[in-house]
């Protein structure tokens, strides 16, 4: 693979990750669910609606 191919592939992967995160966040907000994330090395549950506020 050339460097340009790698850059294109990387951009597509990052775009896909962002799209899937936005879909997950929207679905969790719709059902008033929680997301489990890591904050400063600790596992934390946060309401999805608060993620938009941050």
N, C-alpha and C positions, 0 to 999 in steps of 0.2 A: 504494500500500500504506500502511496505517496503521502507526503505531509498534508497536501490539500485534501486528499480522501479522508485522512484521519480527522482533520478539522471539521469536515462536513459531517462525518459520522458522529463525532463528539457533539456537535451542535444539535443534530437530530435526536440523540439520546437525551441531552439536557432538556430539549423542548418536550419530549415525551414524559420525562419525569415531572416537569412543571405541570403538564396537562393532567397527569394522573393524580398529582397532589391536589390540584384545584377541584377535580371531580370528587375525590375522597372528602375534602373539606366541605364541599357543597352537600354531599350526601349525609355527612355527620351533622351538619347544621340543620338539615331538613328533619332529621329524626331526633334532634336535641341530644346528640351523642357526645362522647368524650374521645379525645385523642390521647394516646400515650406517647410521651416524648421524653428525651433525656435533657435535663437542664443541670449544667455544672456537674455532670457525672451521676446524677440521681434520676431515677425514674419518676415521672410526674404525670398525673392525669389532669387534663385541661378540657373544659367544655369547648366544643368547636366554635361556638358563638364568640368566645373570648379571643380566639385566634385572629379573627378579623379586626378586632379592636387594637391588637398589638402592632 
